Amino acid sequence: MRVLVAEDHVELAASVARMLRREGMAVDVVHDGAAALEHTALLEYDVVVLDRDLPVVHGDDVCRSLVRRAGRTRVLMLTASGTVADRVTGLSLGADDYLPKPFAYAELVARIRALGRRAQPAVPPVLERGDLRLDPAQRIATRAGMRLALSPKEFAVLEYLLAAGGRAVSAEELLERVWDEMADPFTTTVKATMNRLRSKLGPPPVIETVPQGGYRIGDAHAPS
């Protein structure tokens, strides 16, 4: 899942980004509304975590612009005010959800994941294929009942491939949807992560390489 955090409080933005990255999300950070509009014009985010009181371009105007584009991006608006009137105003602008500050990180993660599911074609809450099972909410992946010790990035790659339902996913698509803007598109980071993931999944191989197509999950059955 790719997330944009638009928050002018630098320390809070950095803290939220670190927490979301630990959850395996690809996170970009901006500190004003103009930068938020620039980023969302270049990339399609699953969720934008939008501080309402942004400088340069107000968060309300950013929200209106995103709604007018009619894309799949979902907006979670943050504000220091938690009154009912403010929540109603935020939602009337087109925000998909509204969270007052201060908030619990666990609730923020849960709300972002819920919005991310709405931004994508419907997928089951637990992803399964053959003997592979991945629970995004619990952050648990298993093969043949054995828990896999995956890094956040490896978990995110496996989740994206399983959610693709057997469709071939290119390295470019993985780089865009699983890595943030700091990733160098000319490195072998996707290939290196894929090699580590394949090693941890064990035999027989389950991630197939599709010539000129990328990667996909094949029939995941461990030997008996």
N, C-alpha and C positions, 0 to 999 in steps of 0.2 A: 504494500500500500504506500502511495506517495502522498505526503502531507506537507502543506506550507503553513508555517507558524508566522503570523503577522502580529507582532507584539513589540511596542516601543520600550518596554521595560527590559533592558538588555539581559540582566541576570535571570529574570523569570523566563525569557525566551530561551536562553541557553539551557536552563534547567529542564524545561518542558522538552526541548529537542533531545537532550541526553536521555531522558526517560523514555521517549517514544522510540529512539534508536535502539535502546535495550530491548524494546518489544519487537524489534525486527522491521520497523518502518523506515522508509526513506524520507528524510526530513530536510527541508530547506527553511531558512529563517530570514525574515526581513523585518525592518524596524519602522517603516512608514507606509502609508497607503499607496503612494506612487510606486514604490518598489513592489508592493503586492500586486498592483495592476500589471506591471511589467512582467513579473514572473508568471502570472496566470495567463498572460497573452502568449507566452512562449511554450508553456507546458500545461498539460491537463492534469490537475491534481485530483486525487480522490476526495480529499477533505482539506478545506482551508480553516485553520483555527484563527479566528479574526478578532483582534481586540477592537472594541467599538470606538475607543477614543484615540485613534491613530493620528499622528501629525501628518502634515503636507496634504494628504487626501484623507478625509474622515472615513472611519470604518463603515459608516452608513452608506457613503457613496461607493465604496469598494463593493459592498454587498449588493447594492442596486446594479452595479455594472456586471457582476458575476451572474446575477439572476437574468439580466437582459440577454446575456450570451446563450442562455438556455442549454448549457452543457451538462455534463454529468457530475460536475464538481459539487460537493455538499459543503455547506457553510455552518461552522459551529462558532457562534459569536460569544466573546468573552466581554465582561464589563465589571467595573467595580460596584455598580449599582444592581441590587437584586430585587428591586420593587416589581410588583406585578405589572405596573404601567410600563416600565422599561422592558420587561420581557415581552409584553404584547407588542410594543413598538418594534423591537428587534425582529420578532417573528413576522410582523406585518411587512417588513422590508424584504422578506424572502429568505431569511436565515432558516436553516433546517433544524437548528437546535440552539439553545441559549444556556450559558453556564455563568453564574455570578462568581466573582472573586471574593474571598479566597476559595479554592476548590481542592478537593482531594484528588491526587494524581490517579488513583485507581478509577475514580468516576470519570475523569477526563479520558482515560484510555478506553473505558467501556463505551463511552459515547462516540468516540472517534471510530471505534471498530463497528459500532452499529450503523453509523453514517456511511462508512466505507462499504458495508454490505449493500446499502441502498444505491451506491454509486456504480456497483458492478452488476452484471447479470446474476440472477439468483443462483446461489450456491448453497449447499447444505452447511449447517453449522460445524459438522465434523466431516472432513474430507477423507475418503477411503478409495483405494484402488488395489485390488488383490490383497496382499498381506500388509500393505502400507496403511497407516491410520494417522491422521494429523488433526489435532484439536487446537485451533487458533486461540480460543479463549483461555484454555488451560496451559497453552504453550507446551504441549506434549506431542511428540511424534514417536511412533513405534513401528517396528517391522517384525512380523510374526510374533507379536506380543512383547518384544524386547524394546525397551525405551532407547531412543537414539540420542546421543550426546552431541547436539548440534549447536553451533554458534548462532547468534541472532540472524546473521546474514544467510547462513546455510538454511536455517528454518524458513526464512522469508522466500528464498528461491524455491525450496521444496513446496511451500504453500502455493506459490504462484503457478508452478508447473501442475500441481494436482488440481487447482481451480480451473486450469485451462482445459481439463477434461479430455486429454489425449491430443489436443491441438499442438502443433509444433510452435514453439516460442523462440524467436530469434534472440541472439545475444544483445542486439540493440534494444529490443523491447525489454529484456530483463534489466539492462543498464538503466533504462528510463524509468521503469516502474519499481525497481527494488533498491537502486542506489540513488544517492542525492546528487546535487549539482556539483559537488566537489570531486566526484569520480571522473577520472581521465578516460574519455572514450577510446583513446588509442592504446590503453594498457590491456593486459591479459587478465584483468581482475575477474571477469565473468568465468573464463576458462579455468582459472586457478580455484575459484570457489566451487565450480562444478566438479573438478577433480577431487577436492576434499570431500564434497558431499557424496560422490559416488563411492569413495573409499569407506565412509562411515555407514552407508547403506548396505555394503557387503554384497556377496554373490547370492544369486546370479544377478548380473547387471539389470537395473530397472530404468535408468535414464538413458534414452536412446539419442544418438546424434543423427539429425536429419540433414543430409547434404543440401547445402544452400537454404536450409530451413530453420536450423537451430536445434532445439532440444525438446523432447517430450517424454512423458511417463509411459512406459510400455506396460506389459502385464507383470505386475509385481508379485511374484510368488517365490518365496525362499525354498530351498531344497528341503525335502522331508528327512 
